[in-house]
């Protein structure tokens, strides 16, 4: 009987730790990789409030988690989106994914579709990460800054929207 109580207590403690990690306001992103950060929708919304822009994409959405398998599939769809984008651009206007860092913001729609909002910026890996809020306010920079939305539920690529040029 004591073994069962210990097992139940350990399970509850483990669930508590997972809950704390996912809801810890000190860390606004769920995962960090050399190339990408997974930012929570709540954190993205907080940062958007402090920027000069409004974005209806985040309205009526709720937080979503993303698995390692979904991240792999997301990266594949992202590569395909960039191939499509590059096929329509001159060589000097094309995007080389190896030169970018990405913020992924997973969210669920009212129809229970999982969307990933992707913010990307060109970066040398030795430099510190830009804050997501910094990317909201950048208006030029050409394809050094781009964004897209990928629908994981429908397995559809996103349209790449590069920033304008000053």
C-alpha positions as CSV (number, residue, x, y, z in Angstrom):
1,X,0.0,0.0,0.0
2,X,2.8,2.4,0.9
3,X,4.4,1.7,-2.6
4,X,1.2,2.9,-4.3
5,X,1.1,6.0,-2.3
6,X,4.7,6.8,-3.1
7,X,4.1,6.2,-6.8
8,X,1.0,8.4,-6.8
9,X,2.9,11.2,-5.0
10,X,5.8,11.0,-7.4
11,X,3.4,11.1,-10.4
12,X,1.6,14.2,-8.9
13,X,5.0,15.9,-8.3
14,X,6.0,15.1,-11.9
15,X,2.8,16.6,-13.2
16,X,3.3,19.7,-11.0
17,X,6.8,20.2,-12.4
18,X,5.5,19.9,-16.0
19,X,2.7,22.3,-15.2
20,X,5.2,24.8,-13.7
21,X,7.6,24.6,-16.6
22,X,4.8,25.2,-19.2
23,X,3.3,28.1,-17.2
24,X,6.5,29.7,-15.8
25,X,6.3,33.4,-16.7
26,X,10.1,33.7,-16.5
27,X,10.5,31.5,-19.5
28,X,8.2,32.6,-22.3
29,X,9.3,30.0,-24.8
30,X,8.6,26.3,-24.7
31,X,11.7,25.1,-26.5
32,X,15.0,26.5,-27.7
33,X,17.1,25.1,-30.5
34,X,20.0,26.7,-32.2
35,X,17.7,27.7,-35.1
36,X,14.3,28.2,-33.4
37,X,12.4,29.1,-30.3
38,X,8.9,28.0,-29.6
39,X,7.1,31.0,-28.1
40,X,3.7,30.6,-26.3
41,X,0.7,32.4,-27.7
42,X,0.3,34.2,-24.4
43,X,3.8,35.6,-24.6
44,X,3.4,36.6,-28.2
45,X,0.2,38.5,-27.4
46,X,1.9,40.2,-24.4
47,X,4.8,41.3,-26.7
48,X,2.4,42.4,-29.4
49,X,0.5,44.7,-26.9
50,X,3.7,46.5,-26.3
51,X,4.4,47.0,-30.1
52,X,3.0,49.6,-32.5
53,X,1.1,47.1,-34.6
54,X,-2.2,45.1,-34.3
55,X,-2.4,41.6,-35.6
56,X,-5.8,40.0,-36.1
57,X,-4.1,36.6,-36.7
58,X,-3.9,36.0,-33.0
59,X,-7.5,36.9,-32.3
60,X,-9.8,34.0,-31.2
61,X,-6.9,31.6,-30.9
62,X,-5.7,29.6,-27.9
63,X,-2.4,28.2,-26.8
64,X,-1.3,24.9,-28.3
65,X,1.6,22.6,-27.6
66,X,3.7,21.1,-30.4
67,X,5.4,17.7,-30.3
68,X,8.9,16.9,-31.7
69,X,7.2,15.0,-34.6
70,X,5.1,18.1,-35.4
71,X,8.3,20.3,-35.3
72,X,9.9,18.0,-37.8
73,X,6.9,18.2,-40.0
74,X,6.7,21.9,-39.5
75,X,10.3,22.3,-40.6
76,X,9.6,20.2,-43.8
77,X,6.6,22.4,-44.6
78,X,8.7,25.5,-43.9
79,X,11.4,24.2,-46.3
80,X,8.8,23.6,-49.0
81,X,7.3,27.1,-48.5
82,X,10.8,28.6,-49.0
83,X,11.4,26.5,-52.1
84,X,8.2,27.8,-53.6
85,X,9.1,31.4,-52.6
86,X,12.7,31.0,-54.0
87,X,11.4,29.6,-57.3
88,X,9.8,32.9,-58.0
89,X,12.7,35.1,-57.0
90,X,16.0,36.2,-58.4
91,X,19.1,34.6,-56.9
92,X,20.0,37.6,-54.8
93,X,16.4,37.7,-53.4
94,X,16.2,34.1,-52.4
95,X,16.1,32.9,-48.8
96,X,18.8,30.5,-47.4
97,X,17.2,28.9,-44.3
98,X,20.6,28.2,-42.8
99,X,21.1,31.9,-42.3
100,X,17.9,32.5,-40.3
101,X,16.5,32.1,-36.8
102,X,12.9,31.4,-36.2
103,X,10.2,32.0,-33.7
104,X,7.4,29.4,-33.8
105,X,4.1,30.4,-32.2
106,X,1.7,27.4,-32.1
107,X,-2.0,28.1,-31.7
108,X,-5.4,26.5,-32.1
109,X,-8.2,28.0,-34.1
110,X,-11.9,27.9,-33.2
111,X,-12.2,25.0,-35.7
112,X,-9.5,23.1,-33.7
113,X,-6.9,23.5,-36.5
114,X,-3.3,23.8,-35.3
115,X,-1.6,26.8,-36.9
116,X,2.1,27.8,-36.5
117,X,2.9,31.5,-36.9
118,X,6.5,31.7,-38.0
119,X,8.6,34.8,-37.6
120,X,12.1,34.6,-39.2
121,X,15.1,36.9,-39.3
122,X,18.6,36.5,-40.8
123,X,21.2,36.0,-38.1
124,X,24.7,35.0,-37.5
125,X,24.6,32.2,-34.9
126,X,27.2,33.9,-32.7
127,X,24.8,36.8,-32.0
128,X,22.2,37.0,-29.3
129,X,18.6,36.2,-30.2
130,X,16.4,39.2,-31.0
131,X,13.3,39.5,-28.9
132,X,10.1,38.5,-30.7
133,X,8.7,42.0,-29.8
134,X,11.6,43.5,-31.8
135,X,10.4,41.6,-34.9
136,X,6.9,43.0,-34.6
137,X,8.2,46.6,-35.1
138,X,10.6,46.0,-38.0
139,X,9.1,47.4,-41.2
140,X,11.9,47.0,-43.7
141,X,14.9,44.8,-44.3
142,X,13.6,42.9,-47.3
143,X,13.7,39.1,-47.0
144,X,16.0,39.3,-44.1
145,X,12.8,39.4,-42.1
146,X,9.8,37.2,-43.1
147,X,6.8,35.6,-41.7
148,X,4.3,32.9,-42.6
149,X,1.5,30.7,-41.2
150,X,1.6,27.0,-41.5
151,X,-1.5,24.8,-40.9
152,X,-0.3,21.6,-39.3
153,X,-3.8,20.1,-39.2
154,X,-4.4,20.5,-42.9
155,X,-0.6,20.0,-43.7
156,X,-0.5,23.1,-45.8
157,X,2.5,25.3,-46.6
158,X,2.4,29.0,-45.8
159,X,2.8,32.0,-48.0
160,X,6.1,33.7,-47.3
161,X,5.6,37.4,-46.6
162,X,8.9,39.2,-46.6
163,X,9.3,42.7,-45.2
164,X,9.5,45.7,-47.4
165,X,12.6,47.7,-48.2
166,X,13.4,51.2,-47.0
